[in-house]
Amino acid sequence: MRYLLIGVLVSLVGVLLSMILWGMEKIYVIPGTIGFIFIGISIILSGSMVSGDRMRANLATETTENRDERNSVTKNSLLIALPNIIVMVFFYYLNK
């Protein structure tokens, strides 16, 4: 829940910064960029973009603690990205 709140606060700062820099026309740029960056971090750290043999090798050599930590970081970065993406979509369609 803490990371969701962090995402909301980052989203608020991004909206305010976008409003100062570009006005209401491009208010969705910074929250969207932040959201996509955190989704990219989540994808990379989850290991979901590798081939099957690489996934097998990763799962065979990593410990349970490392896997739990990797999954936790993946989940936390998604929780930070979620409010940013929601705000971006909301303001994008609000301005159309």
Summary of the structure (lengths in Angstrom):
residues: 96
radius of gyration: 16.5
end to end distance: 32.1
largest distance: 50.9
contacts: 272
relative contact order: 0.21
helix: 86%
strand: 0%
